[in-house]
Amino acid sequence: MSLRLEMLQVARLAPRMLGDSAELVREFLEKQQNPDGGFRDRAGGSDLYYTVFGLDALRALQVDSPPRLVREFVLSHGAGAELDLVHLCCLARCWAGIREWFPGPDGRCPFVQQILQRVERFRSMDGGYHVKPGNASGTAYAGFLALGAHLDLGVSLPEPLRLVQSLKLLETTDGAWRNERFSNTPENDPGERVGSTNATAAAVTVLRYLGIPLNPAVGDWLVARLHSQGGFLATPTAPVPDLLSTATGLHALSGLEYDLGPVKEACLDFVDTLWTNQGAFHGNWTDDSVDCEYTFYGLLALGHLSL
């Protein structure tokens, strides 16, 4: 199962918690699609990144009819020659979503090898991946994206142990992972001693998928990020919890087979504070906007909390 399908399988449980409000979510998502078939970013333009979340959120709600013109929008990006790593991996993920709506030839990505060859250009010298080509070291997020892109297009990741080695360099002294390595001397960089929730969740998910044993104590580190009013903090010093950290933290804990019982009620209360009657979720308590991305993360969080 791909990383995408693993999350989607959980997000499909969210309607249990939403009840009749699931229809509001569907209506919100459908309104986020532009006439060209892409889904809106926060400025209103069509963007592959937001299209990923629009497609996956609709699939989570088990909408059977494909969004209008979405295949044409994705196809217009060709093999992604001008795309950065994030959008290149989103292109791969969009094709994985399209394949579910168009199971025949129309759903097959015609650019598999070209897309993945471009992804490999972002491989870092330490074996991981970075958003900048030729970087010395990789990031947890880029490694997660690259593995996901390969799985979405049905191709094994080349030299997976090199990615594992890269992630090893991102481990922090507090038992977690940071996203990026800023120096080669941890003693001179206090930041290297502190992990972040999203980087840790990405690393846990990638390493688990690659069959690398994980220290169960990382689950304790993630649970320790729970805010007193519910939700997970992005870092130990973050002022407020956010929906992305909450969803990814819960997903990582679930993958570790960690008991979510002690955090369930607090997280449900937190997610509820981010819900709007538009059928969407805010990213945190200070966020005034709503979009497809955080709405999908709301569904993912609710899916885990429904179990």
Residue, then its C-alpha position, 0 to 999 in steps of 0.5 A: m500500500s502506498l503512503r497516499l493510500e494508507m492515509l486515504q484509508v484512514a481519512r475515509l473513516a471521518p464521515r463517521m464523526l462528521g455525520d450529516s456535516a460530511e455533505l457540507v465538506r463535499e460541497f466546500l471541496e467542489k466549490q474549490q475547483n476552478p474552471d480549468g479543473g485545478f483546485r484553488d490555493r489561498a490566492g485563488g489560483s489553480d495549484l497541483y499542491y491543492t489539487v492533491f488535497g482536493l482529490d484525496a478529500l473527495r475520495a475520502l468522502q467516497v465521491d464516485s464521479p471524477p471532478r470536472l476537467v481535473r485530468e485535463f488540468v493534470l495532463s497540462h503539466g506534462a512531465g513536470a519539466e518546470l516544476d519544483l520537487v514539491h509540485l513534481c511529487c504532487l503531479a505523481r500523486c494527482w495521477a495516482g488519484i486520477r487512476e482511481w477515477f479512470p481505471g482504463p488507459d485514460g488513468r495511466c500516467p504517460f510520463v512515469q519515467q520522466i517524472l521520476q528521473r526529475v525527482e532523482r535530480f533532487r537527491s542529496m549527496d547524503g542519499g536523501y532528497h532536498v528541495k534544492p538539487g545537489n544539496a549536501s544533505g536531505t530533509a525529512y519532508a523531501g524524503f517523504l515526498a520522494l518515496g511517495a512519488h515512486l509508490d504513487l507511480g508504481v516504481s520502487l525507490p532506488e537505493p532506499l538504504r541511502l535514504v535511511q542513512s540520510l534520515k539517520l543524520l536528522e535524528t535529534t538528541d531528544g529522541a525525534w527528528r528535525n527536518e533539516r540539518f543546518s550544521n555538521t556539529p550538533e554541539n555548536d547548533p542547539g537546534e539539532r537537539v530538538g525535534s519537530t512533530n512533522a519531521t518526526a512523523a515523516a521520518v517514522t512513516v518512511l522508516r516504517y514503510l522501508g522496514i526499519p525498526l523504530n524505538p517505541a520511545v518516539g511515540d512518547w515524544l510525539v504524545a508529549r507534544l499534546h497541548s493542554q487544550g488539545g491538538f499537537l504542537a509543531t515543536p516543543t516551543a510552539p505557542v499553539p497547536d495546529l491541525l497539520s501537526t495533529a493529523t501527522g502526529l496521530h498518523a505516526l502514532s497509529g503506525l507505531e501501534y501506539d494507544l491513542g486513547p489518552v489523547k483522543e478526547a483532547c484532540l477531538d475537542f481541538v479539531d472541533t474548534l477548527w471546524t467551520n460551517q463552510g464545511a472546512f477546517h482552519g489550520n490553527w486558532t489564528d488562521d482565518s482562511v480555509d482550503c483543501e489542504y487543511t480540510f483533508y488533514g481534518l478528515l485524516a485526524l478525524g479518521h484516526l480519532s474515530l477508531 
